[in-house]
Amino acid sequence: MKQRRMKLKKGMVMSTIVACSLLFGSMGFGEETKAATNKTQQASKSSITKVSATVSKKGVLTYPKKFSMKKVTSELKPEAAKLIKIYGNSLNTGKTTSFNSYVNKHVAAHGKNDYLLGHKYVKDNYSKKIKGMRKVNSKKTLSTFEKALNKVTTSKVGVESTYKGKGFATFTYEFRPKEFDAFGTVTVKFSFTQLNKDKYVLENIYFIY
């Protein structure tokens, strides 16, 4: 007999998200065209962690001008697992505190002289997504889903895609809990922007469904 799997309903959220995301099954955010890809971008040095040979995780996620896509992809896997757990908790409780704290610590802030999206943008889009999902799914389903997502580990996170363009790079990961069908797949995407043709900083995190 085939194992019965739970289903999650689509969330009707009408905002578009621009740079780095968590995908949730086939539930509907299309990725908005990145507005500032080819513009000169700057950020306050005080808000960016010193660049290391690999991904710096002490503050804003940062990696140097010359980097290995393969190495960065591997180093971001633990962050993807962490965010997937945070996402599950937000869906179950409706609280976005943990995600907002992660954004404050690891996403580059918008400054007076740059084109970065900023913390408010990332937080607002996440909040809208959570509210939309909670409207169309039962408390029981979301509670079960959170428990399933808490089982995620770095080794269980799959690489959905990676891409490097002019002045930006994206890294997308996915996790499908065995208790749910394909619509229960969570995909988290990190979007990095290059500053002054030098180091890359995390600009956005978002869920695409």
C-alpha positions in Angstrom: 0.0 0.0 0.0 1.2 3.5 -0.8 1.9 5.7 2.2 -0.6 8.5 2.4 0.9 11.9 2.5 -0.5 15.2 3.8 -1.1 18.1 1.5 -0.7 21.8 2.0 -2.9 24.4 0.3 -1.7 27.4 -1.7 -1.4 30.7 0.0 -2.8 33.7 -1.9 -0.2 36.5 -1.1 -0.3 39.3 -3.7 3.1 40.8 -3.1 6.2 40.1 -5.2 9.6 39.3 -3.7 12.9 40.5 -5.2 16.1 38.9 -4.1 16.5 35.8 -1.8 13.7 33.3 -0.9 12.2 30.3 0.7 10.0 28.4 -1.8 7.1 26.4 -0.5 5.9 23.7 -2.7 4.0 25.2 -5.7 2.6 28.1 -3.7 2.8 31.2 -5.6 5.4 33.8 -5.4 7.1 34.5 -8.7 10.6 35.9 -8.4 10.6 39.6 -9.2 13.2 40.9 -11.6 16.2 42.1 -9.6 15.9 45.9 -9.8 19.4 46.9 -8.9 21.5 44.3 -10.6 23.5 46.6 -12.9 23.6 49.7 -10.7 26.6 50.8 -8.7 26.0 49.6 -5.2 27.6 50.8 -2.0 27.1 50.0 1.7 28.4 51.4 5.0 31.6 49.6 6.0 30.5 49.5 9.6 27.5 47.2 8.7 29.5 44.6 6.8 31.6 41.9 8.4 35.3 41.8 7.3 35.7 39.6 4.3 37.3 36.2 4.9 38.6 33.6 2.4 35.2 31.9 2.6 31.7 32.9 3.7 31.7 35.1 6.8 28.8 34.3 9.1 29.6 36.4 12.1 27.5 39.3 10.9 26.2 40.0 7.4 26.8 36.9 5.3 29.7 38.0 3.1 32.1 36.4 0.7 35.0 37.9 -1.4 35.1 39.1 -5.0 36.9 35.9 -6.1 35.0 32.9 -4.8 34.2 29.3 -5.6 30.5 28.7 -6.4 30.9 25.1 -5.2 32.5 26.1 -1.9 29.9 28.8 -1.1 27.1 26.4 -2.1 28.4 23.9 0.5 29.0 26.5 3.2 25.4 27.9 2.9 23.7 24.6 3.4 23.7 24.8 7.2 22.1 28.3 6.9 19.4 26.8 4.7 18.6 24.1 7.2 18.4 26.7 10.0 16.0 28.9 8.0 13.8 26.0 7.0 13.3 25.3 10.8 12.5 29.0 11.4 10.0 28.9 8.6 8.2 25.9 10.0 7.9 27.6 13.4 6.6 30.8 11.8 3.9 28.9 10.0 2.8 27.1 13.1 2.9 30.0 15.6 2.4 33.0 13.3 5.5 34.6 14.9 8.3 36.1 12.7 10.6 37.1 15.6 13.3 34.5 14.8 13.3 35.3 11.1 13.5 39.0 11.8 16.5 38.4 14.2 18.2 36.4 11.5 17.7 39.2 9.0 19.0 41.9 11.4 22.2 39.9 11.9 22.9 38.4 8.5 21.2 40.6 5.8 22.9 43.8 4.6 21.0 47.0 5.8 19.9 49.7 3.3 22.1 52.8 3.6 21.7 56.4 2.3 24.0 55.8 -0.6 23.1 52.4 -1.8 20.4 50.4 -3.6 20.1 47.5 -1.2 16.6 46.3 -0.4 17.0 46.6 3.3 15.7 44.8 6.3 12.2 46.1 6.3 11.6 44.9 2.7 12.8 41.4 3.5 10.8 41.2 6.8 7.6 42.6 5.3 7.5 40.1 2.5 8.2 37.2 4.8 5.4 38.3 7.1 2.9 38.5 4.2 3.8 35.0 3.1 3.3 33.6 6.6 -0.1 35.3 7.0 -1.2 34.0 3.6 -0.2 30.4 4.4 -1.9 30.5 7.8 -5.2 31.6 6.3 -5.5 28.6 4.0 -4.0 25.8 6.1 -5.5 24.3 9.3 -3.7 24.6 12.7 -3.3 20.8 12.8 -1.6 20.7 9.4 0.8 23.5 10.2 1.7 21.9 13.5 2.4 18.6 11.8 4.4 20.5 9.1 6.6 22.3 11.7 7.5 18.9 13.3 8.4 17.5 9.9 10.5 20.5 9.0 12.4 20.3 12.4 13.8 17.0 11.2 15.8 18.8 8.5 19.6 18.5 8.7 22.4 19.9 6.6 22.8 16.5 4.9 19.1 16.3 4.0 19.1 19.8 2.3 19.3 19.5 -1.5 20.7 22.1 -3.9 17.9 23.2 -6.2 20.0 25.6 -8.3 22.9 28.2 -8.2 23.5 31.1 -10.5 26.1 33.9 -10.8 25.3 37.0 -12.9 26.8 40.4 -13.2 27.0 41.8 -9.7 24.9 39.2 -8.0 24.7 35.5 -7.2 21.9 33.2 -5.9 21.9 29.9 -4.1 18.7 27.9 -3.8 18.1 24.9 -1.6 15.2 22.6 -0.9 13.8 20.1 1.6 10.8 17.8 1.3 9.7 16.2 4.5 8.7 12.6 3.9 5.3 13.1 5.6 4.1 15.4 2.9 3.6 15.3 -0.9 5.5 17.5 -3.4 3.5 20.6 -2.4 5.2 20.3 1.0 8.7 21.0 -0.5 10.3 24.1 1.0 12.8 26.0 -1.1 15.0 28.7 0.5 16.9 31.1 -1.7 19.8 33.4 -0.8 20.4 36.4 -3.0 23.8 38.1 -2.8 24.8 41.5 -4.3 28.3 42.7 -5.1 29.4 46.0 -3.5 31.7 48.3 -5.4 32.8 45.5 -7.7 34.3 43.9 -4.6 32.8 41.7 -1.9 29.3 40.1 -2.0 26.8 40.6 0.8 23.4 38.9 1.5 20.7 41.2 0.3 17.5 39.0 0.5 16.1 35.7 1.7 12.7 34.6 0.3 10.4 31.7 -0.2 9.2 31.0 -3.7 6.2 28.7 -4.3 
